[in-house]
Amino acid sequence: MGAIALEKTLNPYYDEMISYLSAESGYWLKNDKWNADSEVYKSLNLGSLRDGHHIIADFSGYKNETIKTEVKYSVLLMLKEKTMSAYDLNNIYSTTIKLIGKTLGSDLSIATLADVNSEDCVELNTIIPPIAPLLKDKYICIKKHLIKIVRELYDDREEKEKDIWYAQNIPGIKQSATAKRHKTRLSFVEIPKYYRESVKRYFKRLVYKRSWSFCHEMLIYIRAYYKMFYDHGYTDGFQENLTRKNVEDYIAWIAEEHSDSNATYRSKAVSFIRNWLEFIQLAEYPQAPKKDMTRLIFNDDIPKRERAADTYEKIKYIPEPVRIAIDAAIDDIEPVEMKPVYVLLRETGWRGTDILNLRYDNCLDYVWNSKEETYVPYLYGEITKTGIPILKIPVREEVASLLKTLVEEAKGKSTDENNPDKYLFNTYEGKNKGLPYSKPAFTSAVQDLINRKNILDGNGEIYHFRAHSLRHTRAMEYTEQGMPIGIIQQILGHCSLQMTLHYSKVSEDMLYKKWNETEKLNLFKPDVAPPDPAYQNTEDIHFERIRKNLDAVRVPFGICFKPSKIACKQQMNMCIECPSFCTTKDDLPEYEVEIKRVKEQILIGEACNRKDWINKNEEYLSRLEKMKERILSEGTVHKNGKLREE
């Protein structure tokens, strides 16, 4: 792109760069030497430099005002978004940044840098002669940063056509409030160009179906998948001709290169890729594997995730003395704005991201309770992790009063400019304006309170606080109070009961209490004489054992013990003839009603002279009466009873 063409392209975006640099009273725009000792820099907490160094970046030698604005904008963006530290900027790239400004005159531009092949030293020398090998590497690195930022600004294509997608530019996606701080984009740059468009096509659908955090995670595994193959010598087109041997090699690479990673990572590295390849094969992408996925990746190929027992051990409950001490000291937390966050986490057991995602315009409502004949306060929230658009749970009046106060404060402070998303816990100024409180900032505030109050754990050391432990603790409290597991699942916003079971553990105190209550019943009586064998009904004992230890389904006249994985072979016949069928004296009333009904049907058939009707009902009646006689004589009838028990 020539200088004249570029200048026309720059005009619509130049004001945006000027506006960005005008922040903090225009310090960045007015000064060509950015000093780490300045009050503006210190207030933003952007990091420190090497001892004895004060200048972060020097733009005083730039000949072209437009290029200086572009580079300033890019450098400030990197500092504020922490994609490059001030230390690295000063220690590694300061000379290169000076060199770019001195070399590019009025007839050149940032676009000139983009057009130069980074690997061709001859072309680099036409712009920066002569260039040392070490300086060349630094130049290439900083050039990539500058071009990436400036080109992204000038690129006015629809967001999902670009190679980097920013969440704020895609309306309608599901993104948690806290993810807006650190998972702001999806970058497809590391995907090989040959497969990049197919991956982007897949994500165009996925970003609306799943949460932004899930898409972010999925892309990590897809990037690693392609890198793995290309690093091992594979080239464009390998995926279409994927073989079982290739898959086995991939699984081996994952096991070797990620042996230190947890089991869940290794499992997802296979399962996520299988999902990706299965979808593009089903959707008939041109780059999909030709061989059917059922013959490429098997269920047994997916490494097992962490065992349930291991997951249990990772769940941390706040010990009761620590919990009581923190609750009592919470009024002294600093900053004081973190107190209501703690209160809501203790009250609900929701995730920190769920509480920080609350919106002041719809987080509190009153629902009529017909039993108590009054309106009960409910907390409303969106659970982005599990895709629940509205989760509502009852809260106490004291908590509702707190929420009312917070809502009124948020309404009074909020504008379309400083709180466009209507967050209840919003940051109203600074670089994070319009974003909710930071979860790490909340954790840090509670930890600081624990340190100041000298709250110790069981080992006599300062307790180490984790925000998610409040969720675990609340689940335990719900369980100990006898709340049904299904209700706990709904309150916590879990997708499955299995996850709720991991959380719903009881404390050692409650475990002892329930054990002690059972022991008082004196159920174990070794001195009692054994029962008289003459009075034992072995069939009933077998039946009870089976009934309690096997899946059973209620069917007419009895119970079916057919395993759920085995197809029913009696759909066209009578259940009472099936080996999996079991019937007892408890079912006799049902037999008597049915026998009476069948006899009435026979009389109707005789009145209508329907011989076929009469024959079928007489045959059915015979089976019912024979089974009734067997029940009266045997008590329990189940053909495979002993076999099923074994």
C-alpha positions in Angstrom: 0.0 0.0 0.0 1.5 3.4 -1.0 1.7 6.4 1.2 -1.0 8.3 -0.6 -3.5 5.3 -0.5 -2.7 4.8 3.1 -3.3 8.4 4.1 -6.9 8.1 2.7 -7.4 5.0 4.7 -6.1 6.6 7.9 -8.4 9.5 8.0 -11.5 7.7 9.5 -9.4 6.2 12.3 -6.9 8.9 13.1 -9.3 10.7 15.4 -9.8 7.4 17.3 -6.1 7.1 18.0 -5.9 10.7 19.0 -8.8 10.2 21.4 -7.2 7.1 23.0 -3.9 9.0 23.5 -5.7 11.9 25.0 -6.6 9.9 28.1 -5.0 10.8 31.4 -5.2 14.5 30.6 -3.4 14.0 27.3 -0.1 12.9 28.8 0.6 10.3 26.1 -0.1 12.7 23.3 1.7 15.8 24.6 4.9 14.0 25.7 7.3 12.3 23.3 9.3 10.8 26.2 7.1 8.7 28.5 8.6 8.7 32.0 7.9 5.9 34.5 8.3 8.4 37.4 5.3 10.5 36.2 2.2 10.5 38.4 0.1 9.4 35.4 2.1 6.3 34.8 2.2 5.4 38.5 -1.5 5.8 38.9 -2.1 3.2 36.2 0.2 0.6 37.8 1.7 -0.5 34.5 4.8 -2.1 35.9 8.4 -1.0 36.8 11.6 -0.7 34.7 15.2 -1.8 35.4 17.0 -0.1 38.2 18.3 3.3 37.1 15.9 3.5 34.1 13.1 6.0 33.8 12.2 6.4 30.2 9.6 3.8 29.0 9.7 4.8 25.3 11.2 7.7 23.3 9.4 9.1 20.3 11.3 12.4 20.0 13.2 11.4 16.9 10.2 10.7 14.7 10.0 12.6 11.5 6.4 11.7 10.6 3.6 12.9 12.9 1.2 10.2 11.6 3.6 7.4 12.2 4.4 8.7 15.6 0.7 8.7 16.5 0.4 5.2 15.2 3.3 3.9 17.1 2.3 5.7 20.3 -1.2 4.3 20.0 0.2 0.8 19.5 2.7 1.0 22.4 0.1 2.4 24.9 -2.4 -0.3 23.9 0.2 -3.0 24.5 1.0 -1.5 27.9 -2.6 -1.1 29.0 -3.7 -4.5 27.7 -0.5 -6.1 29.2 0.4 -7.8 25.9 3.9 -6.3 26.5 5.4 -5.2 29.8 7.0 -1.8 30.3 10.2 -3.7 31.4 10.4 -5.5 28.0 9.5 -2.4 26.1 12.3 -0.4 27.7 14.9 -3.2 28.0 14.4 -5.0 24.7 12.6 -2.8 22.2 13.5 0.8 23.0 16.3 1.1 20.4 14.1 -0.5 17.7 11.2 1.9 18.4 13.7 4.8 18.1 15.1 3.4 14.9 11.7 3.0 13.2 10.9 6.7 13.8 14.3 8.0 12.6 14.2 5.8 9.4 10.6 6.2 8.2 10.4 9.7 6.7 7.5 11.7 5.4 7.2 9.5 2.3 7.0 6.2 4.2 4.5 4.7 6.6 3.6 1.8 8.9 2.3 0.1 5.8 5.9 0.0 4.4 6.9 -2.2 7.4 4.0 -4.5 6.6 5.0 -4.9 3.0 8.6 -6.0 3.9 9.3 -9.7 4.2 10.4 -10.2 7.8 12.7 -13.0 6.8 14.6 -11.2 4.0 17.4 -9.2 5.5 18.2 -7.5 2.1 14.7 -5.9 2.1 15.1 -4.9 5.7 18.3 -3.2 4.8 16.6 -1.0 2.3 14.7 0.5 5.2 17.1 0.3 8.1 20.7 0.0 6.7 22.8 -1.5 8.2 21.0 -3.8 10.7 22.8 -6.1 13.1 21.4 -9.7 13.4 20.3 -9.2 17.0 18.6 -5.9 16.2 17.0 -7.6 13.2 15.2 -10.1 15.5 14.0 -7.3 17.8 12.9 -5.3 14.8 10.9 -8.2 13.4 9.2 -8.8 16.8 8.2 -5.2 17.4 7.2 -4.8 13.8 4.7 -7.7 14.1 3.2 -6.0 17.2 2.9 -2.6 15.5 1.5 -4.0 12.3 -1.0 -6.2 14.1 -2.4 -3.4 16.2 -2.5 -0.8 13.4 -3.9 -3.1 10.8 -6.6 -4.3 13.2 -7.7 -0.7 13.7 -7.8 0.0 10.0 -9.5 -3.3 9.1 -13.1 -2.5 8.7 -14.2 -6.0 7.6 -17.0 -7.7 9.5 -15.5 -9.1 12.8 -15.9 -12.8 12.0 -14.1 -12.3 8.6 -10.9 -11.2 10.5 -8.3 -13.5 11.9 -8.8 -12.1 15.4 -12.3 -11.7 16.9 -12.9 -9.4 19.7 -15.9 -10.3 21.9 -17.1 -6.7 22.3 -17.5 -6.6 18.5 -19.8 -9.6 18.2 -23.3 -8.9 19.5 -25.4 -11.8 20.9 -22.6 -13.9 22.3 -22.7 -15.4 25.8 -19.8 -14.0 27.8 -19.4 -13.8 31.6 -18.6 -10.4 33.0 -15.3 -11.4 34.4 -14.2 -13.0 31.1 -14.3 -9.5 29.6 -11.1 -8.7 31.4 -8.8 -11.5 30.3 -10.6 -13.5 27.5 -11.4 -10.7 25.2 -10.5 -12.3 21.8 -10.3 -15.4 19.7 -7.1 -15.5 17.6 -6.9 -17.7 14.6 -3.5 -16.4 13.5 -1.7 -19.6 14.7 -4.0 -21.8 12.7 -2.3 -22.8 9.4 -3.6 -20.7 6.5 -4.7 -23.8 4.7 -7.2 -24.7 7.5 -7.9 -21.3 8.9 -11.1 -20.5 7.1 -12.6 -23.9 7.9 -11.9 -23.3 11.6 -13.4 -19.8 11.5 -16.4 -21.2 9.8 -16.9 -23.7 12.6 -16.5 -21.0 15.2 -19.0 -18.7 13.5 -21.6 -21.2 14.6 -20.1 -22.1 18.0 -19.8 -18.6 19.4 -23.6 -18.4 19.5 -24.2 -21.9 20.7 -21.7 -22.1 23.6 -20.2 -19.6 26.0 -17.3 -17.4 24.9 -15.1 -19.1 27.5 -15.8 -22.5 26.1 -15.0 -21.2 22.6 -11.7 -19.8 23.9 -10.8 -23.2 25.4 -11.9 -25.1 22.3 -9.6 -22.9 20.1 -6.7 -23.6 22.4 -7.0 -27.4 21.7 -7.5 -26.9 18.0 -4.5 -24.7 17.7 -2.4 -27.2 19.6 -3.7 -30.0 17.4 -2.5 -28.4 14.2 0.8 -27.3 15.7 1.4 -30.9 16.9 1.0 -32.3 13.4 2.9 -29.5 11.6 5.8 -29.7 14.2 6.1 -33.5 13.3 6.5 -32.9 9.6 3.0 -33.0 8.3 1.9 -30.5 5.6 -1.3 -29.0 4.1 -3.8 -31.6 3.3 -2.9 -34.1 6.0 -6.3 -33.8 7.7 -8.3 -34.9 4.6 -6.2 -38.1 4.4 -6.1 -38.7 8.2 -5.6 -42.4 9.1 -5.9 -44.5 12.2 -2.1 -44.5 12.4 -2.0 -40.7 12.4 -4.5 -40.6 15.2 -2.5 -43.1 17.3 0.7 -41.0 16.7 -1.2 -37.9 17.9 -2.4 -39.6 21.1 1.1 -40.7 21.8 2.5 -37.1 21.2 -0.1 -35.8 23.6 0.8 -38.3 26.3 4.6 -37.6 25.9 4.5 -33.8 25.6 1.9 -33.2 28.2 2.9 -35.9 30.7 3.1 -33.2 33.4 -0.3 -31.7 32.6 -3.4 -32.9 34.5 -5.4 -35.8 33.2 -8.3 -33.5 32.2 -6.1 -31.6 29.7 -4.9 -34.8 28.0 -8.5 -36.0 27.8 -9.8 -32.8 26.2 -6.9 -32.8 23.8 -8.5 -35.9 22.2 -12.2 -35.5 22.9 -12.4 -31.8 21.8 -10.5 -32.7 18.6 -12.9 -35.6 17.9 -15.9 -33.3 18.3 -14.3 -30.8 15.9 -13.5 -33.4 13.2 -16.9 -35.2 13.6 -18.7 -31.9 13.1 -16.8 -30.8 9.9 -17.2 -34.4 8.5 -21.0 -34.3 9.2 -21.2 -30.7 7.7 -19.2 -31.9 4.7 -16.4 -29.4 5.0 -13.9 -29.8 2.1 -11.1 -30.2 4.7 -12.9 -33.0 6.6 -11.3 -36.4 7.0 -12.3 -38.8 4.2 -12.4 -41.8 6.4 -15.4 -42.0 8.8 -14.6 -40.7 12.3 -15.9 -43.9 13.9 -13.0 -45.7 12.4 -10.4 -43.0 13.4 -11.0 -42.0 17.0 -12.6 -44.5 19.4 -14.1 -43.9 22.8 -11.3 -45.9 24.4 -8.8 -43.5 22.8 -9.9 -40.7 25.1 -7.7 -40.6 28.2 -9.6 -40.8 31.4 -10.1 -37.6 33.3 -9.4 -37.2 37.0 -11.1 -39.7 39.2 -14.0 -38.6 41.2 -12.0 -39.3 44.4 -9.2 -37.0 43.1 -11.8 -34.3 42.3 -13.2 -34.7 45.8 -9.8 -34.0 47.3 -9.5 -30.7 45.4 -12.7 -29.3 46.8 -11.8 -27.0 49.7 -14.3 -26.2 52.4 -13.7 -23.3 54.7 -13.2 -24.7 58.2 -15.9 -23.6 60.6 -13.7 -21.5 62.9 -12.2 -19.7 59.9 -15.7 -19.2 58.4 -17.0 -17.7 61.6 -14.0 -15.4 62.0 -14.3 -14.1 58.4 -18.1 -13.6 58.7 -17.5 -11.6 61.9 -14.8 -9.5 60.5 -16.3 -8.8 57.1 -17.3 -5.2 58.1 -13.6 -4.3 58.1 -12.9 -5.4 54.6 -11.1 -2.9 52.3 -12.2 -1.6 50.0 -15.7 -1.6 51.6 -17.3 -2.2 48.2 -16.2 -5.9 48.4 -18.5 -6.6 51.4 -21.7 -7.0 49.5 -19.9 -9.3 47.1 -18.9 -11.5 50.0 -22.4 -11.4 51.5 -24.0 -12.6 48.3 -21.5 -15.3 47.8 -22.1 -16.6 51.3 -25.9 -16.3 50.9 -26.3 -18.0 47.6 -23.3 -20.3 46.9 -23.1 -19.0 43.3 -19.8 -18.6 41.5 -17.9 -15.4 41.8 -18.5 -14.8 38.1 -22.2 -15.2 38.6 -22.4 -12.6 41.3 -20.2 -10.1 39.5 -22.4 -10.6 36.4 -25.5 -9.3 38.2 -27.3 -6.4 36.5 -29.0 -3.7 38.5 -32.1 -3.5 36.3 -33.2 -7.1 36.8 -31.3 -8.8 39.7 -34.1 -8.5 42.3 -37.8 -9.3 42.1 -40.6 -10.4 44.4 -42.6 -13.7 43.7 -45.9 -14.4 45.3 -45.9 -17.4 47.7 -49.3 -18.9 48.0 -48.4 -20.9 51.2 -47.2 -17.9 53.2 -49.5 -15.5 51.3 -46.8 -12.9 50.8 -44.3 -11.8 48.2 -40.8 -13.4 48.7 -37.6 -11.7 47.4 -35.7 -13.6 44.7 -32.3 -13.0 43.3 -32.1 -13.2 39.5 -29.0 -13.9 37.5 -27.6 -15.3 34.2 -25.3 -18.3 34.6 -23.1 -18.1 31.5 -20.9 -21.1 32.3 -23.8 -23.6 32.1 -25.9 -21.5 29.7 -28.8 -20.8 32.1 -30.4 -17.5 30.9 -32.2 -16.8 34.1 -31.6 -18.5 37.5 -33.7 -17.3 40.4 -33.4 -18.3 44.0 -35.1 -17.0 47.2 -33.1 -14.8 49.5 -33.7 -13.5 53.0 -35.2 -10.0 53.6 -31.9 -8.7 55.0 -30.2 -9.6 51.7 -33.0 -8.2 49.7 -32.6 -4.9 51.6 -28.9 -4.9 50.8 -29.7 -5.5 47.1 -32.2 -2.6 47.0 -29.5 -0.3 48.3 -26.9 -1.5 45.8 -29.5 -1.2 42.9 -30.3 2.4 43.9 -26.6 3.3 44.1 -25.9 1.7 40.8 -28.8 3.5 39.1 -27.6 6.9 40.5 -24.0 6.4 39.3 -24.6 4.7 35.9 -24.7 6.3 32.5 -24.6 4.8 29.0 -21.0 5.8 28.9 -19.6 4.4 32.2 -21.9 1.4 32.6 -23.5 0.4 29.3 -24.1 -3.2 30.5 -25.8 -2.1 33.7 -23.6 -4.1 36.0 -24.5 -4.0 39.7 -20.8 -4.1 40.8 -19.5 -1.7 38.2 -16.1 0.1 37.8 -17.1 3.7 37.0 -13.7 5.2 36.0 -10.2 4.2 35.0 -9.0 1.8 32.4 -11.6 -0.8 33.5 -14.5 1.6 33.2 -17.7 -0.2 32.3 -16.4 -3.6 33.6 -17.5 -5.3 36.9 -15.2 -5.7 39.8 -12.3 -8.1 39.3 -12.6 -11.5 40.9 -8.8 -11.5 41.8 -9.3 -8.1 43.4 -12.1 -9.6 45.6 -10.0 -12.6 46.6 -7.1 -10.2 47.4 -9.3 -8.0 49.6 -10.6 -11.0 51.6 -7.0 -12.4 51.9 -5.8 -9.0 53.2 -8.6 -9.0 55.8 -7.6 -12.5 56.9 -3.9 -11.3 57.2 -4.9 -8.2 59.2 -7.2 -10.2 61.6 -4.6 -13.0 61.9 -7.1 -15.7 61.0 -5.3 -19.1 61.2 -6.0 -22.5 59.7 -5.7 -25.8 61.5 -1.9 -25.8 61.2 -1.6 -22.5 62.9 -0.7 -20.7 59.7 -2.5 -17.8 58.0 -5.5 -19.2 56.2 -5.2 -19.2 52.4 -8.5 -18.0 50.9 -10.0 -19.1 47.6 -13.2 -17.4 46.4 -14.6 -20.7 45.0 -14.4 -22.3 48.5 -17.4 -20.2 49.4 -19.4 -22.1 46.9 -18.2 -25.4 48.2 -18.9 -24.4 51.7 -22.5 -23.2 50.9 -23.2 -26.5 49.2 -22.1 -28.4 52.3 -24.3 -26.2 54.5 -27.3 -26.9 52.3 -26.6 -30.7 52.5 -26.2 -30.7 56.3 -29.5 -29.0 56.7 -31.2 -31.8 54.8 -32.0 -30.0 51.5 -32.8 -32.4 48.7 -30.0 -32.9 46.2 -32.2 -31.8 43.3 -33.0 -28.4 45.0 -29.2 -27.9 45.7 -28.5 -28.5 42.0 -31.1 -25.9 41.0 -29.8 -23.3 43.5 -26.1 -23.8 42.5 -27.0 -23.8 38.8 -25.3 -27.1 38.0 -26.1 -29.0 34.7 -25.9 -32.4 36.3 -26.6 -34.0 39.7 -23.1 -35.7 39.4 -21.4 -32.3 39.8 -23.7 -31.3 42.7 -22.8 -34.6 44.4 -19.1 -33.6 44.2 -19.9 -30.4 46.1 -22.5 -31.7 48.5 -20.2 -33.3 51.0 -20.9 -33.2 54.8 -18.5 -32.0 57.4 -16.7 -34.4 59.8 -18.9 -33.1 62.6 -22.1 -34.0 60.7 -20.7 -37.3 59.7 -20.0 -38.2 63.3 -23.4 -36.9 64.4 -25.3 -39.1 61.9 -23.0 -42.1 62.7 -23.6 -41.7 66.4 -27.3 -41.5 66.0 -27.2 -44.8 64.0 -25.0 -46.5 66.6 -27.5 -45.7 69.4 -30.0 -47.8 67.5 -27.8 -50.8 68.4 -28.4 -52.5 65.0 -25.5 -54.9 65.4 -26.5 -57.6 67.9 -24.0 -60.5 67.9 -25.6 -62.2 70.9 -29.0 -62.7 69.3 -29.8 -66.3 68.4 -30.1 -66.9 64.6 -33.7 -67.3 63.2 -35.2 -70.7 62.7 -34.5 -71.8 59.1 -37.9 -73.4 59.0 -39.5 -69.9 58.9 -37.2 -68.4 56.2 -38.6 -67.7 52.8 -35.5 -67.8 50.6 -37.4 -66.7 47.5 -38.4 -63.5 49.2 -34.9 -62.9 50.4 -33.6 -63.4 46.9 -36.2 -61.1 45.6 -35.5 -58.3 48.1 -31.8 -58.5 47.4 -32.4 -58.2 43.6 -34.9 -55.4 44.1 -32.5 -53.3 46.1 -29.3 -54.0 44.1 -30.5 -54.0 40.5 -32.4 -51.5 38.3 -36.1 -52.3 38.3 -38.9 -50.9 36.3 -42.6 -51.2 37.3 -44.7 -53.0 34.7 -48.3 -54.3 34.8 -48.6 -57.1 37.4 -45.1 -56.8 38.7 -41.5 -55.6 38.2 -39.1 -55.9 35.2 -35.4 -56.5 36.0 -34.2 -56.3 32.5 -30.9 -54.4 32.3 -31.4 -51.0 30.7 -28.7 -51.7 28.0 -30.5 -54.9 26.7 -33.4 -54.5 24.3 -36.8 -55.7 25.3 -37.7 -58.9 23.5 -41.3 -59.2 24.9 -42.8 -56.1 23.4 -45.2 -58.3 21.3 -45.7 -60.9 24.0 -46.9 -61.0 27.6 -44.6 -59.7 30.3 -45.7 -62.5 32.5 -43.9 -65.0 30.3 -40.6 -63.0 30.3 -37.6 -64.4 32.3 -36.9 -60.9 33.6 -40.4 -60.5 35.0 -41.0 -60.7 38.8 -44.4 -60.8 40.6 -45.5 -61.2 44.2 -48.5 -61.4 46.4 -48.6 -57.6 46.5 -49.7 -57.7 42.8 -52.7 -60.1 43.4 -55.3 -57.2 43.4 -54.1 -56.2 40.0 -54.6 -59.7 38.7 -58.1 -60.0 40.1 -59.1 -56.7 38.4 -57.7 -57.8 35.1 -59.3 -61.3 35.3 -62.7 -59.7 35.9 -62.2 -57.3 32.9 -61.1 -60.1 30.6 -64.2 -62.2 31.5 -66.4 -59.3 30.6 -64.6 -59.0 27.3 -65.4 -62.7 26.6 -69.1 -62.1 27.3 -69.1 -59.2 24.9 -67.4 -61.4 22.2 -70.0 -64.1 22.7 -72.8 -61.6 22.3 -71.3 -60.3 19.1 -70.4 -63.8 17.9 -66.7 -62.9 17.5 -64.9 -66.2 17.8 -61.4 -64.7 17.2 -62.1 -62.2 20.0 -63.3 -65.0 22.3 -60.2 -67.2 21.6 -57.6 -64.5 22.3 -59.2 -63.4 25.5 -59.7 -67.0 26.7 -56.0 -67.6 26.1 -55.1 -64.4 27.9 -57.4 -65.4 30.8 -55.8 -68.8 31.1 -52.3 -67.2 31.5 -53.5 -64.8 34.2 -55.2 -67.5 36.2 -52.2 -69.8 36.0 -50.0 -67.0 37.2 -52.4 -66.2 40.0 -52.3 -69.8 41.2 -48.5 -69.8 41.2 -48.4 -66.7 43.3 -50.8 -68.2 45.8 -48.7 -71.3 46.1 -45.1 -69.9 45.8 -45.4 -66.3 47.1 -42.9 -64.8 44.7 -42.5 -65.8 41.0 -39.4 -64.8 39.1 -37.8 -67.3 36.8 -34.2 -65.9 36.8 -34.1 -64.7 40.4 -31.1 -66.6 41.7 -29.3 -66.2 38.4 -29.8 -62.5 38.4 -28.5 -62.2 42.0 -25.3 -64.1 41.1 
